[in-house]
Amino acid sequence: MLEVLLRVLLGFGNPLIYIADAECGYLLAPSQRVRRLRNWIEINQYSMRSGSIAPLPVPETLRVLLLGDSVANGGWWTNQTDTISEIMTRQLRRQLPNLATNSQLYLKVKYSESEVLNCSANSWGPRNQLAYIKRFGLFGAKVLVLLLNTDDLFASAPNSAVVGRDRSYPDRQPVLATVELLSRYLLPRFGSQLLAPAESGDLVGLNLEAIRQINTEAARANIQFLLSLTPKRHEFGEPGPRDWEVKARLRLAEFVESEKITYIDFLPIFNSATELPNLYRDSIHLSPLGNQLVSQTISCQIVFVFWDKL
C-alpha cells in the first residue's frame, strides 16, 4: 500500500534520469515525461525542459532560446506550465497582437506565434551552457537568453562524475518508490564519493570567458543576446552580497559594458518589488511570483529593446 501511494500520489519511483556527457558534463535524458509531487515535468528529444519541437521554427514563430540552471529549469517543485520559459511564451503571445495593432510597428510585425525553449539543468554554469549550444546549435532562435544566478559566476567546469553517484543525479530508475524515499530524502546525506576535486583558479574569469563565447555564437548566427542575473536571497537588504559576490558582480558589470551585451541585473529590480518576501522558495530558487516577475521583465526587454532587429 505504501509503494502504491508513493507512486500514484507523489510520483516516487520515477525520478528524472540524467546521462553523462563528455562536453556538457551531464544532460537530462531525452524524451522523459514524469509527474513528481503533483507537478508535471516533460523533457524533449534535445534534453530541454520543453515539449517536443521541430529543429527549426516555422517562419511565423518567434523562437527564443533560454539557457539556464535550476532557476530556469524549475526542478521537480515547478509544474511545466509555471516554468519561466512557459510563462515567457504566454507573455510574448499576448504582446504580439498588441504590436500588430500599433500603426508605427505594423509593417515590422512578422510573427503571429512565439515559443521559448528551455535548455537548462540543475547546477549548470556558463561552461555547461556553452557546451550545449556548441553541441546542439541554436535551433533557429531569434533571441538567445542566458539566465544566471550569482552562484553561476563561480561554477566549475562541466563534470559528469555526479551522474549515478550523487542522489540528485540518478542514471536509472530505483527498484522501489520506498527505496527512493529512504535513500534520497530520509537517510543522512553524505558527501558524494568519487567526484572530481574542486576546480581552482579564477573561476569568475573562466565563466566570463564562456559568456563571451556564448555571445560570439549568438553574433555569428545573427541573433540577439540577452544576459540576466538573479541574486541569491541573502543579497537583499543588510548586509547584502558578500565581499566575493560584490567583486564578481563588479567584474560582470564591467564585462557586459566592454562587450556591449544587453544585461538585466535583477538585484535592484527585486529590491524594489513590494512582494519581496514571496519571490523565493529557498535561498536561490524562485517562487511562482518570482518566476512571473523574471519572465515579464525578460519578455518586455525582448519586445522593447530587440524588436526593431527581429
TIGULO-453696 format. One record per residue: residue in one letter; x, y, z of N, C-alpha, C in turn. Coordinates in Angstrom, 1 decimal. Example, Ala and Ser with C-alpha at 12.3 -4.5 7.8 and 13.67 -1.06 7.14 Angstrom:
BEGIN
A,13.2,-5.7,7.8,12.3,-4.5,7.8,13.2,-3.3,7.8
S,12.8,-2.2,7.1,13.7,-1.1,7.1,12.9,0.0,7.9
# end
This chain:
BEGIN
M,0.8,-1.2,0.0,0.0,0.0,0.0,0.9,1.3,0.0
L,1.9,1.3,0.8,2.8,2.4,0.8,3.5,2.6,-0.5
E,3.9,1.6,-1.2,4.5,1.7,-2.5,3.5,2.3,-3.5
V,2.3,1.8,-3.5,1.3,2.3,-4.4,1.0,3.8,-4.1
L,0.9,4.2,-2.9,0.6,5.6,-2.5,1.8,6.5,-3.0
L,3.0,6.1,-2.7,4.2,6.9,-3.1,4.2,7.1,-4.6
R,3.9,6.0,-5.4,3.9,6.1,-6.8,2.8,6.9,-7.4
V,1.6,6.7,-6.9,0.4,7.3,-7.5,0.2,8.7,-7.1
L,0.4,9.0,-5.8,0.1,10.3,-5.3,1.3,11.2,-5.4
L,2.5,10.7,-5.2,3.7,11.6,-5.1,4.7,11.5,-6.3
G,4.5,10.4,-7.0,5.4,10.3,-8.2,6.8,9.7,-7.9
F,6.9,9.1,-6.7,8.2,8.5,-6.3,8.4,7.2,-7.2
G,9.6,6.8,-7.3,9.9,5.6,-8.1,10.1,5.9,-9.6
N,9.9,7.2,-10.0,10.1,7.5,-11.4,10.7,8.9,-11.5
P,12.0,9.1,-10.9,12.6,10.4,-11.0,13.2,10.7,-12.4
L,13.5,11.9,-12.6,14.1,12.3,-13.8,15.5,11.7,-13.9
I,15.9,11.2,-15.0,17.1,10.5,-15.2,18.1,11.4,-15.9
Y,19.4,11.3,-15.5,20.5,12.0,-16.1,21.4,11.1,-16.9
I,22.1,11.7,-17.9,23.1,10.9,-18.7,24.4,11.8,-18.6
A,25.5,11.1,-18.5,26.8,11.7,-18.6,27.1,12.2,-20.0
D,27.8,13.3,-20.1,28.1,13.8,-21.4,29.5,14.4,-21.3
A,30.4,14.1,-22.3,31.8,14.5,-22.2,32.0,16.0,-22.3
E,31.1,16.7,-23.1,31.3,18.1,-23.2,30.4,18.9,-22.2
C,29.1,18.5,-22.1,28.2,19.3,-21.3,28.3,18.9,-19.8
G,29.0,17.8,-19.5,29.1,17.3,-18.1,27.9,16.3,-17.9
Y,26.7,16.7,-18.0,25.5,15.9,-17.9,24.4,16.5,-18.6
L,23.4,15.7,-19.0,22.2,16.2,-19.6,21.0,15.4,-19.0
L,19.9,16.0,-18.9,18.7,15.3,-18.6,18.4,14.3,-19.8
A,18.2,13.1,-19.5,17.9,12.1,-20.5,16.8,12.5,-21.4
P,16.9,12.4,-22.7,15.9,12.9,-23.6,14.6,12.1,-23.5
S,13.5,12.8,-23.9,12.2,12.2,-24.0,11.7,11.5,-22.7
Q,11.6,12.3,-21.7,11.0,11.9,-20.4,9.7,12.7,-20.1
R,8.8,12.0,-19.5,7.5,12.6,-19.1,7.2,12.0,-17.7
V,7.3,12.8,-16.7,7.1,12.3,-15.3,6.2,13.3,-14.6
R,5.5,12.7,-13.5,4.8,13.6,-12.6,5.4,13.4,-11.2
R,5.8,14.5,-10.7,6.6,14.5,-9.4,5.9,15.4,-8.4
L,5.5,14.9,-7.3,4.8,15.7,-6.2,3.7,16.5,-6.9
R,3.0,15.9,-7.8,1.8,16.5,-8.5,2.2,17.6,-9.5
N,3.5,17.7,-9.8,4.0,18.6,-10.8,4.4,17.9,-12.1
W,3.9,18.3,-13.2,4.2,17.7,-14.5,5.5,18.2,-15.0
I,6.3,17.2,-15.5,7.7,17.6,-16.0,7.8,16.8,-17.3
E,8.2,17.6,-18.4,8.4,17.0,-19.7,9.8,17.4,-20.2
I,10.6,16.4,-20.6,11.9,16.7,-21.2,11.8,16.2,-22.7
N,12.2,17.1,-23.6,12.0,16.7,-25.0,13.2,15.9,-25.6
Q,13.2,15.8,-26.9,14.3,14.9,-27.6,15.6,15.6,-27.5
Y,15.7,16.9,-27.2,17.0,17.6,-27.1,17.4,17.9,-25.6
S,16.8,17.1,-24.7,17.1,17.3,-23.2,16.7,18.6,-22.7
M,15.8,19.3,-23.4,15.3,20.6,-22.8,14.0,20.3,-22.0
R,13.8,21.2,-21.0,12.5,21.1,-20.3,11.4,21.8,-21.1
S,11.1,21.2,-22.2,10.1,21.7,-23.1,9.4,20.5,-23.8
G,8.3,20.8,-24.5,7.7,19.8,-25.3,8.5,19.5,-26.5
S,8.1,18.5,-27.3,8.8,18.1,-28.5,8.8,19.3,-29.5
I,9.9,19.5,-30.2,10.0,20.7,-31.1,10.5,20.2,-32.4
A,10.3,21.0,-33.5,11.0,20.8,-34.7,12.4,21.5,-34.6
P,13.4,21.0,-35.4,14.7,21.6,-35.3,14.7,23.0,-35.6
L,13.8,23.5,-36.5,13.8,24.9,-36.9,12.3,25.3,-36.8
P,12.0,26.6,-36.4,10.6,27.0,-36.3,10.1,27.4,-37.6
V,8.8,27.4,-37.7,8.1,27.9,-38.9,8.4,29.5,-39.0
P,8.3,30.1,-40.2,8.7,31.5,-40.3,7.9,32.4,-39.4
E,6.6,32.0,-39.1,5.7,32.9,-38.4,5.9,32.9,-36.9
T,6.9,32.0,-36.4,7.1,31.8,-35.0,8.3,32.5,-34.5
L,8.2,33.3,-33.5,9.4,33.9,-32.8,9.9,32.9,-31.8
R,11.0,32.3,-32.1,11.6,31.3,-31.2,12.7,32.0,-30.3
V,12.6,31.8,-29.0,13.6,32.3,-28.1,14.3,31.1,-27.4
L,15.6,31.1,-27.3,16.3,30.0,-26.7,16.8,30.5,-25.3
L,16.3,29.8,-24.2,16.6,30.2,-22.9,17.6,29.2,-22.3
L,18.8,29.7,-22.0,19.8,28.8,-21.3,19.9,29.1,-19.8
G,20.0,28.1,-19.0,20.0,28.4,-17.6,20.4,27.2,-16.7
D,20.2,27.3,-15.4,20.4,26.2,-14.5,19.1,25.8,-13.8
S,19.1,25.5,-12.6,17.9,25.1,-11.9,16.8,26.2,-11.8
V,17.3,27.4,-11.8,16.3,28.6,-11.7,15.5,28.6,-12.9
A,16.1,28.4,-14.1,15.3,28.4,-15.4,14.6,27.1,-15.5
N,15.2,26.0,-15.1,14.6,24.7,-15.2,13.4,24.5,-14.4
G,13.4,25.0,-13.2,12.2,24.8,-12.3,12.3,23.6,-11.4
G,13.0,22.6,-11.8,13.1,21.4,-11.0,11.8,20.7,-10.7
W,11.8,19.7,-9.8,10.6,18.9,-9.5,9.5,19.8,-8.8
W,9.9,20.9,-8.3,9.0,21.7,-7.5,8.1,22.6,-8.3
T,8.4,22.7,-9.6,7.6,23.6,-10.5,6.9,22.8,-11.6
N,5.6,23.1,-11.7,4.8,22.4,-12.8,5.3,23.0,-14.1
Q,5.2,22.2,-15.2,5.7,22.5,-16.5,5.1,23.9,-16.9
T,3.8,24.1,-16.7,3.2,25.4,-17.1,3.7,26.6,-16.3
D,4.4,26.4,-15.2,4.8,27.5,-14.4,6.3,27.8,-14.5
T,7.0,27.1,-15.4,8.4,27.4,-15.6,8.5,28.8,-16.3
I,9.7,29.4,-16.1,10.0,30.7,-16.7,9.8,30.7,-18.2
S,10.2,29.6,-18.9,10.1,29.5,-20.3,8.6,29.5,-20.8
E,7.8,28.7,-20.0,6.4,28.7,-20.4,5.6,30.0,-20.1
I,6.0,30.6,-19.1,5.4,31.9,-18.8,5.8,33.0,-19.8
M,7.1,33.0,-20.2,7.5,33.9,-21.3,6.8,33.6,-22.6
T,6.6,32.4,-22.9,5.9,32.0,-24.1,4.5,32.7,-24.1
R,3.8,32.5,-23.0,2.4,33.1,-23.0,2.5,34.6,-23.0
Q,3.4,35.2,-22.3,3.5,36.7,-22.3,3.9,37.2,-23.7
L,4.8,36.6,-24.4,5.1,37.1,-25.7,3.9,36.9,-26.7
R,3.2,35.8,-26.5,2.0,35.6,-27.4,1.0,36.7,-27.2
R,0.8,37.2,-25.9,-0.1,38.3,-25.6,0.4,39.6,-26.2
Q,1.7,39.8,-26.3,2.2,41.1,-26.7,2.3,41.2,-28.3
L,2.3,40.1,-29.0,2.4,40.1,-30.4,1.2,40.8,-31.1
P,0.0,40.4,-30.7,-1.2,41.1,-31.3,-1.2,42.6,-31.0
N,-0.7,43.0,-29.8,-0.7,44.4,-29.4,0.3,45.2,-30.3
L,1.4,44.5,-30.7,2.4,45.1,-31.6,1.8,45.3,-33.0
A,1.0,44.3,-33.4,0.4,44.3,-34.7,-0.6,45.4,-34.9
T,-1.3,45.8,-33.8,-2.3,46.9,-33.9,-1.7,48.3,-33.8
N,-0.4,48.3,-33.5,0.3,49.6,-33.4,0.7,50.1,-34.8
S,0.1,51.2,-35.3,0.3,51.6,-36.6,1.8,51.8,-37.0
Q,2.6,52.3,-36.0,4.0,52.5,-36.3,4.8,51.3,-36.4
L,4.4,50.2,-35.8,5.1,48.9,-35.8,4.5,47.9,-36.8
Y,3.4,48.2,-37.4,2.6,47.2,-38.1,3.5,46.5,-39.2
L,4.2,47.3,-39.9,5.0,46.7,-41.0,6.1,45.9,-40.6
K,6.5,46.1,-39.3,7.7,45.3,-38.8,7.2,44.0,-38.1
V,5.9,43.9,-37.9,5.4,42.7,-37.2,5.3,41.5,-38.2
K,6.1,40.5,-38.0,6.0,39.3,-38.9,5.8,38.0,-38.1
Y,5.6,38.1,-36.8,5.4,36.9,-36.0,4.0,36.8,-35.5
S,3.3,35.7,-35.7,2.0,35.5,-35.1,2.0,34.5,-34.0
E,3.2,33.9,-33.7,3.3,32.9,-32.7,4.7,33.0,-32.0
S,4.8,32.5,-30.8,6.1,32.5,-30.1,6.3,31.2,-29.4
E,7.5,30.9,-29.1,7.9,29.7,-28.3,9.2,30.0,-27.6
V,9.4,29.6,-26.4,10.6,29.7,-25.6,11.1,28.3,-25.2
L,12.3,28.0,-25.7,12.8,26.7,-25.5,13.7,26.7,-24.2
N,13.5,25.8,-23.3,14.2,25.8,-22.0,15.3,24.8,-22.0
C,16.6,25.3,-22.3,17.8,24.5,-22.3,18.5,24.7,-20.9
S,18.2,23.8,-20.0,18.7,24.0,-18.6,18.9,22.7,-17.9
A,19.7,22.7,-16.8,19.8,21.6,-15.9,20.3,22.1,-14.6
N,20.0,21.3,-13.5,20.4,21.7,-12.2,21.9,21.9,-12.1
S,22.4,23.0,-11.5,23.8,23.3,-11.3,24.6,23.5,-12.5
W,24.0,23.7,-13.7,24.8,24.1,-14.8,25.3,25.5,-14.6
G,26.5,25.7,-15.2,27.1,27.1,-15.2,27.4,27.5,-16.7
P,28.0,28.6,-16.9,28.2,29.1,-18.3,28.9,28.2,-19.2
R,29.8,27.4,-18.6,30.6,26.5,-19.5,29.8,25.3,-19.9
N,28.9,24.8,-19.1,27.9,23.8,-19.5,27.0,24.3,-20.6
Q,26.5,25.5,-20.4,25.6,26.1,-21.4,26.3,26.3,-22.7
L,27.5,26.8,-22.7,28.3,27.0,-23.9,28.4,25.6,-24.6
A,28.8,24.6,-23.9,28.9,23.3,-24.5,27.6,22.8,-25.1
Y,26.5,23.1,-24.5,25.2,22.7,-25.1,25.0,23.3,-26.4
I,25.1,24.6,-26.6,24.8,25.2,-27.9,25.9,24.8,-28.9
K,27.1,24.5,-28.5,28.1,24.1,-29.5,27.7,22.7,-30.0
R,27.1,21.9,-29.1,26.7,20.5,-29.5,25.4,20.5,-30.3
F,24.4,21.2,-29.9,23.1,21.1,-30.5,22.8,22.3,-31.4
G,23.5,23.4,-31.3,23.1,24.6,-32.1,22.1,25.5,-31.4
L,21.6,26.4,-32.2,20.7,27.5,-31.6,19.2,27.3,-32.1
F,18.9,26.3,-32.8,17.6,25.9,-33.2,16.8,27.0,-33.9
G,17.5,27.8,-34.7,16.8,28.8,-35.4,16.2,29.9,-34.6
A,16.7,30.1,-33.3,16.1,31.1,-32.5,16.5,32.5,-33.0
K,15.7,33.5,-32.7,16.0,34.9,-33.0,16.5,35.6,-31.8
V,16.3,35.1,-30.6,16.9,35.7,-29.4,17.4,34.5,-28.5
L,18.6,34.8,-27.9,19.2,33.9,-27.0,19.3,34.5,-25.6
V,18.7,33.9,-24.6,18.7,34.5,-23.3,19.5,33.6,-22.4
L,20.5,34.1,-21.7,21.3,33.4,-20.7,20.8,33.9,-19.3
L,20.2,33.0,-18.6,19.7,33.4,-17.2,20.6,32.7,-16.2
L,21.3,33.5,-15.5,22.2,33.0,-14.4,21.8,33.5,-13.1
N,22.3,32.8,-12.0,22.2,33.4,-10.7,23.6,33.6,-10.2
T,23.8,34.3,-9.1,25.1,34.8,-8.6,26.1,33.6,-8.5
D,25.6,32.5,-8.0,26.4,31.3,-7.8,27.1,30.8,-9.1
D,26.4,31.1,-10.2,26.9,30.6,-11.5,28.2,31.3,-11.9
L,28.5,32.5,-11.4,29.7,33.1,-11.7,30.9,32.4,-11.1
F,30.7,31.5,-10.2,31.7,30.7,-9.6,31.6,29.2,-10.0
A,30.8,28.9,-11.0,30.6,27.5,-11.4,31.9,26.8,-11.9
S,32.0,25.5,-11.6,33.1,24.7,-12.0,32.9,24.3,-13.5
A,34.0,23.7,-14.1,33.9,23.2,-15.4,32.9,22.0,-15.5
P,32.4,21.7,-16.7,31.5,20.6,-16.8,32.1,19.3,-16.3
N,31.3,18.5,-15.5,31.8,17.4,-14.8,30.7,16.3,-14.8
S,31.0,15.1,-15.3,30.0,14.1,-15.3,30.1,13.1,-14.1
A,31.0,13.4,-13.2,31.2,12.4,-12.1,30.0,12.3,-11.2
V,29.1,13.3,-11.2,27.9,13.2,-10.3,26.9,12.2,-10.8
V,26.9,12.0,-12.1,25.8,11.1,-12.6,25.9,9.7,-12.1
G,24.8,9.3,-11.5,24.7,7.9,-10.9,25.5,7.8,-9.6
R,26.1,8.8,-9.1,26.8,8.8,-7.8,26.3,9.7,-6.8
D,25.8,10.9,-7.2,25.1,11.8,-6.4,23.6,11.5,-6.5
R,22.9,11.4,-5.3,21.5,11.0,-5.3,20.6,12.0,-6.1
S,21.1,13.2,-6.3,20.3,14.2,-7.1,20.4,14.0,-8.6
Y,21.3,13.1,-9.0,21.5,12.9,-10.5,21.5,11.4,-10.8
P,20.3,10.8,-10.6,20.2,9.3,-10.8,20.4,9.0,-12.3
D,21.0,7.8,-12.6,21.1,7.4,-14.0,20.2,6.2,-14.3
R,19.4,5.8,-13.4,18.5,4.7,-13.6,17.3,4.8,-12.6
Q,16.2,4.1,-12.9,15.1,4.1,-12.0,15.4,3.3,-10.8
P,14.9,3.7,-9.6,15.0,2.9,-8.4,14.2,1.6,-8.5
V,14.6,0.6,-7.7,13.8,-0.7,-7.7,12.4,-0.4,-7.2
L,12.3,0.4,-6.1,11.0,0.7,-5.5,10.9,2.1,-5.1
A,9.7,2.7,-5.1,9.5,4.0,-4.7,9.9,4.2,-3.2
T,9.7,3.2,-2.4,10.1,3.3,-1.0,11.6,3.4,-0.8
V,12.3,2.7,-1.7,13.8,2.7,-1.7,14.2,4.1,-2.0
E,13.6,4.8,-3.0,14.0,6.1,-3.4,13.7,7.1,-2.2
L,12.5,6.9,-1.6,12.2,7.8,-0.5,13.2,7.7,0.6
L,13.6,6.5,1.0,14.6,6.3,2.0,16.0,6.9,1.6
S,16.5,6.5,0.4,17.8,6.8,0.1,18.0,8.3,-0.3
R,17.0,8.9,-0.9,17.1,10.2,-1.4,16.7,11.3,-0.4
Y,15.7,11.0,0.5,15.2,12.0,1.3,15.2,11.8,2.8
L,15.3,10.5,3.3,15.2,10.2,4.7,16.5,9.8,5.3
L,17.4,9.1,4.6,18.7,8.7,5.2,19.6,9.9,5.2
P,20.6,9.9,6.1,21.5,11.1,6.2,22.2,11.2,4.9
R,22.4,12.5,4.5,23.1,12.8,3.2,24.6,12.9,3.5
F,25.3,12.0,2.9,26.8,12.0,3.0,27.4,12.7,1.7
G,28.6,13.1,1.8,29.3,13.7,0.7,29.4,12.8,-0.4
S,29.3,13.3,-1.7,29.4,12.4,-2.8,30.8,11.9,-2.9
Q,30.9,10.6,-3.3,32.1,9.9,-3.4,32.6,9.9,-4.9
L,33.9,9.8,-5.0,34.5,9.6,-6.3,34.2,10.8,-7.3
L,33.9,11.9,-6.7,33.7,13.1,-7.6,35.0,13.8,-7.8
A,35.1,14.6,-8.9,36.3,15.3,-9.3,36.6,16.3,-8.2
P,37.9,16.6,-7.9,38.2,17.6,-7.0,37.8,19.0,-7.4
A,37.6,19.9,-6.4,37.1,21.2,-6.7,38.1,21.9,-7.6
E,37.6,22.7,-8.6,38.4,23.4,-9.6,39.0,24.6,-8.9
S,40.3,24.9,-9.2,41.0,26.1,-8.6,41.2,27.1,-9.7
G,41.7,28.2,-9.4,42.0,29.3,-10.3,40.9,30.3,-10.3
D,40.9,31.2,-11.4,40.0,32.3,-11.5,38.7,31.8,-12.1
L,37.8,31.3,-11.3,36.5,30.7,-11.8,35.7,31.8,-12.4
V,35.7,33.0,-11.8,34.9,34.1,-12.4,35.4,34.4,-13.8
G,36.7,34.5,-13.9,37.3,34.8,-15.2,36.9,33.8,-16.3
L,37.0,32.5,-15.9,36.7,31.4,-16.8,35.2,31.4,-17.2
N,34.3,31.8,-16.3,32.9,31.8,-16.7,32.6,33.1,-17.5
L,33.3,34.2,-17.2,33.1,35.4,-18.1,33.5,35.1,-19.5
E,34.6,34.3,-19.6,35.1,33.9,-21.0,34.0,33.0,-21.7
A,33.4,32.1,-20.9,32.4,31.3,-21.5,31.2,32.2,-22.0
I,30.8,33.2,-21.2,29.7,34.1,-21.6,30.1,34.8,-22.8
R,31.4,35.3,-22.9,31.8,35.9,-24.1,31.7,35.0,-25.3
Q,32.0,33.8,-25.2,31.9,32.8,-26.3,30.4,32.6,-26.7
I,29.6,32.5,-25.7,28.1,32.4,-26.0,27.6,33.6,-26.8
N,28.1,34.8,-26.4,27.7,36.0,-27.1,28.3,35.9,-28.5
T,29.5,35.4,-28.7,30.0,35.2,-30.0,29.2,34.3,-30.9
E,28.8,33.2,-30.3,28.0,32.2,-31.0,26.7,32.9,-31.5
A,26.1,33.7,-30.6,24.8,34.4,-31.0,25.1,35.4,-32.1
A,26.2,36.1,-32.0,26.5,37.1,-33.1,26.8,36.4,-34.4
R,27.5,35.3,-34.3,27.8,34.5,-35.6,26.5,34.1,-36.3
A,25.5,33.7,-35.4,24.2,33.3,-36.0,23.2,34.5,-36.3
N,23.7,35.7,-36.0,22.9,36.9,-36.2,21.6,36.9,-35.4
I,21.7,36.5,-34.2,20.6,36.6,-33.3,20.9,37.5,-32.1
Q,19.9,38.0,-31.4,20.1,38.9,-30.3,20.4,38.1,-29.0
F,21.3,38.7,-28.2,21.8,38.0,-27.0,21.4,38.9,-25.8
L,20.8,38.3,-24.8,20.4,38.9,-23.6,20.9,38.1,-22.4
L,21.7,38.8,-21.5,22.2,38.2,-20.3,21.4,38.7,-19.1
S,21.0,37.9,-18.2,20.3,38.3,-17.0,20.9,37.5,-15.8
L,20.8,38.2,-14.6,21.4,37.6,-13.4,20.4,37.8,-12.2
T,20.0,36.7,-11.6,19.1,36.7,-10.4,20.0,36.6,-9.2
P,19.7,37.3,-8.1,20.5,37.2,-6.9,20.1,36.1,-6.0
K,20.9,35.8,-5.1,20.5,34.9,-4.0,19.8,35.6,-2.9
R,19.0,34.9,-2.2,18.1,35.6,-1.2,18.8,36.4,-0.2
H,20.0,36.0,0.2,20.7,36.8,1.2,21.3,38.1,0.7
E,21.3,38.3,-0.6,21.8,39.5,-1.2,21.0,40.8,-1.0
F,19.7,40.6,-0.5,18.8,41.7,-0.3,19.1,42.4,1.1
G,18.9,43.7,1.1,19.0,44.4,2.4,20.4,44.3,3.0
E,20.5,44.3,4.3,21.7,44.3,5.0,22.0,42.9,5.5
P,23.3,42.4,5.5,24.5,43.1,5.0,24.6,43.1,3.5
G,23.8,42.4,2.7,23.8,42.4,1.3,24.8,41.3,0.8
P,25.2,41.4,-0.5,26.1,40.5,-1.1,27.4,40.4,-0.3
R,28.0,39.2,-0.2,29.3,39.0,0.4,30.4,39.6,-0.4
D,31.5,39.8,0.2,32.6,40.6,-0.5,33.0,40.0,-1.8
W,33.1,38.6,-1.9,33.5,38.0,-3.2,32.3,38.1,-4.2
E,31.1,38.1,-3.7,30.0,38.3,-4.7,29.9,39.7,-5.2
V,30.3,40.7,-4.4,30.3,42.1,-4.8,31.4,42.2,-5.9
K,32.6,41.6,-5.7,33.6,41.7,-6.6,33.3,41.0,-8.0
A,32.6,39.9,-7.9,32.2,39.2,-9.1,31.2,40.0,-9.8
R,30.2,40.6,-9.1,29.2,41.4,-9.8,29.8,42.6,-10.5
L,30.8,43.2,-9.9,31.5,44.3,-10.5,32.2,43.9,-11.7
R,32.9,42.8,-11.7,33.6,42.3,-12.9,32.6,42.0,-14.0
L,31.4,41.4,-13.6,30.4,41.2,-14.6,29.9,42.5,-15.2
A,29.7,43.5,-14.4,29.2,44.7,-14.9,30.2,45.4,-15.9
E,31.5,45.3,-15.5,32.5,45.9,-16.4,32.6,45.1,-17.7
F,32.4,43.7,-17.6,32.5,42.9,-18.7,31.4,43.1,-19.7
V,30.1,43.2,-19.3,29.0,43.5,-20.2,29.1,44.8,-20.8
E,29.6,45.8,-20.1,29.8,47.1,-20.7,30.9,47.1,-21.8
S,32.0,46.4,-21.6,33.0,46.4,-22.6,32.6,45.5,-23.8
E,31.8,44.5,-23.6,31.4,43.6,-24.7,30.1,44.1,-25.3
K,29.5,45.2,-24.7,28.2,45.8,-25.3,27.1,44.7,-25.3
I,27.0,44.0,-24.2,25.9,43.0,-24.0,24.7,43.6,-23.3
T,23.5,43.3,-23.8,22.3,43.7,-23.1,22.2,42.9,-21.8
Y,22.0,43.6,-20.7,22.1,42.9,-19.4,21.0,43.4,-18.5
I,20.4,42.4,-17.8,19.4,42.7,-16.8,20.0,42.2,-15.4
D,20.2,43.1,-14.5,20.5,42.7,-13.1,19.3,42.7,-12.3
F,18.8,41.6,-11.8,17.6,41.5,-11.1,17.7,42.0,-9.6
L,18.9,42.2,-9.1,19.0,42.6,-7.7,18.3,43.9,-7.4
P,18.5,45.0,-8.2,17.7,46.2,-7.9,16.3,46.1,-8.2
I,15.9,45.2,-9.2,14.5,45.0,-9.6,13.8,44.3,-8.4
F,14.4,43.3,-7.9,13.8,42.6,-6.8,13.8,43.5,-5.5
N,14.8,44.3,-5.3,14.8,45.1,-4.1,13.7,46.1,-4.1
S,13.2,46.5,-5.3,12.1,47.5,-5.4,10.7,46.8,-5.5
A,10.7,45.5,-5.5,9.4,44.8,-5.5,8.8,44.8,-4.2
T,7.5,45.1,-4.1,6.8,45.1,-2.8,6.5,43.7,-2.3
E,6.6,42.7,-3.2,6.3,41.3,-2.8,7.6,40.6,-2.5
L,8.7,41.3,-2.1,10.0,40.7,-1.9,10.0,39.4,-1.1
P,9.3,39.3,0.1,9.4,38.1,0.8,8.9,36.9,0.1
N,8.0,37.1,-0.9,7.4,36.0,-1.6,8.0,35.6,-2.9
L,9.2,36.2,-3.2,9.8,35.9,-4.5,10.6,34.6,-4.6
Y,10.9,34.0,-3.4,11.8,32.9,-3.3,11.1,31.7,-2.6
R,11.5,30.5,-3.0,11.0,29.3,-2.3,12.1,28.8,-1.4
D,13.4,29.2,-1.6,14.5,28.9,-0.8,15.6,29.9,-1.0
S,16.9,29.6,-0.7,17.9,30.6,-0.8,18.3,31.1,-2.2
I,17.9,30.2,-3.2,18.3,30.5,-4.6,17.1,30.5,-5.6
H,16.2,29.5,-5.4,15.2,29.2,-6.4,13.9,30.1,-6.2
L,13.3,30.5,-7.3,12.2,31.4,-7.2,10.9,30.8,-7.0
S,10.0,31.5,-6.4,8.6,31.1,-6.2,7.9,31.4,-7.5
P,6.6,30.9,-7.6,5.8,31.3,-8.8,5.8,32.8,-9.1
L,5.7,33.6,-8.0,5.7,35.0,-8.1,7.0,35.5,-8.7
G,8.1,34.9,-8.2,9.4,35.3,-8.7,9.6,35.0,-10.2
N,9.1,33.8,-10.5,9.1,33.4,-11.9,8.3,34.3,-12.8
Q,7.2,34.8,-12.3,6.4,35.7,-13.1,7.1,37.0,-13.3
L,7.8,37.5,-12.3,8.5,38.8,-12.4,9.7,38.7,-13.4
V,10.4,37.6,-13.2,11.6,37.4,-14.1,11.1,37.3,-15.6
S,10.1,36.5,-15.8,9.5,36.2,-17.1,9.0,37.5,-17.8
Q,8.3,38.3,-17.0,7.7,39.6,-17.5,8.8,40.5,-17.9
T,9.9,40.6,-17.0,10.9,41.6,-17.3,11.7,41.2,-18.6
I,12.0,39.9,-18.7,12.8,39.5,-19.9,11.9,39.6,-21.2
S,10.7,39.3,-21.1,9.8,39.4,-22.3,9.7,40.8,-22.7
C,9.5,41.7,-21.8,9.4,43.2,-22.1,10.7,43.6,-22.7
Q,11.9,43.2,-22.2,13.2,43.5,-22.8,13.3,43.1,-24.2
I,12.8,41.9,-24.5,12.9,41.3,-25.9,12.1,42.2,-26.8
V,10.9,42.6,-26.4,10.0,43.4,-27.2,10.5,44.8,-27.5
F,10.9,45.5,-26.4,11.1,46.9,-26.5,12.6,47.2,-26.8
V,13.5,46.2,-26.7,14.9,46.5,-27.0,15.3,45.9,-28.3
F,14.8,44.7,-28.6,15.2,43.9,-29.8,14.2,44.0,-30.9
W,13.0,44.5,-30.7,12.0,44.3,-31.7,12.4,44.8,-33.1
D,13.1,46.0,-33.2,13.4,46.5,-34.5,14.4,45.6,-35.2
K,15.2,44.8,-34.5,16.2,43.9,-35.1,15.7,42.5,-35.4
L,14.5,42.2,-34.9,14.0,40.9,-35.1,13.4,40.7,-36.5
# end
